[in-house]
Amino acid sequence: MAHTKRKRTRKHRGTPAGTIERAGRTGRPRTREEAKKIARERRAERWNKPPTWKSSAQRAAIAAAIFGVLVTLLFGRSVAQGVALAAFMFLLYIPLGYGTDLTIYRFRQRRRQTQSK
């Protein structure tokens, strides 16, 4: 019968207690300054991406779901009313979120251009 499990490519070392130790990163550890520099670069990359409708829709879905649950639980509305209000808020949150993200993105781009001059 054929094996269904893929063989591992890295060696595991067992200890007498039965635990398995695996080799971690083999390169030299980062210094604090290097870590800060990498974090700064990643943050700048994230800020320099233009907003998307998909990200706005995802954020709107989460916010609308929370809104629907809160309306149902805190205000004592029926589940049907909570779902209907959540659907309405979802449709409202998408363009509002995209517009807010776009405004912030444009502000950051303008500020970045003035700083580089």
Contacts in CASP RR format, 6 or more apart in sequence:
PFRMAT RR
TARGET T0000
AUTHOR 0000-0000-0000
METHOD contacts of the structure
MODEL  1
MAHTKRKRTRKHRGTPAGTIERAGRTGRPRTREEAKKIARERRAERWNKP
PTWKSSAQRAAIAAAIFGVLVTLLFGRSVAQGVALAAFMFLLYIPLGYGT
DLTIYRFRQRRRQTQSK
10 22 0 8 1.000
10 23 0 8 1.000
11 23 0 8 1.000
12 20 0 8 1.000
12 21 0 8 1.000
12 22 0 8 1.000
13 20 0 8 1.000
13 21 0 8 1.000
13 22 0 8 1.000
14 20 0 8 1.000
14 21 0 8 1.000
15 21 0 8 1.000
30 38 0 8 1.000
47 105 0 8 1.000
47 108 0 8 1.000
48 108 0 8 1.000
48 109 0 8 1.000
48 112 0 8 1.000
50 102 0 8 1.000
50 105 0 8 1.000
51 98 0 8 1.000
51 99 0 8 1.000
51 101 0 8 1.000
51 102 0 8 1.000
51 105 0 8 1.000
53 94 0 8 1.000
53 98 0 8 1.000
55 101 0 8 1.000
56 93 0 8 1.000
56 94 0 8 1.000
56 95 0 8 1.000
56 97 0 8 1.000
56 98 0 8 1.000
56 99 0 8 1.000
56 101 0 8 1.000
57 94 0 8 1.000
59 93 0 8 1.000
59 97 0 8 1.000
60 89 0 8 1.000
60 90 0 8 1.000
60 93 0 8 1.000
60 94 0 8 1.000
60 97 0 8 1.000
61 90 0 8 1.000
63 89 0 8 1.000
63 90 0 8 1.000
63 93 0 8 1.000
64 86 0 8 1.000
64 87 0 8 1.000
64 89 0 8 1.000
64 90 0 8 1.000
64 93 0 8 1.000
65 86 0 8 1.000
67 85 0 8 1.000
67 86 0 8 1.000
67 89 0 8 1.000
68 82 0 8 1.000
68 83 0 8 1.000
68 85 0 8 1.000
68 86 0 8 1.000
68 89 0 8 1.000
71 77 0 8 1.000
71 81 0 8 1.000
71 82 0 8 1.000
71 85 0 8 1.000
71 86 0 8 1.000
72 78 0 8 1.000
72 79 0 8 1.000
72 81 0 8 1.000
72 82 0 8 1.000
77 85 0 8 1.000
END
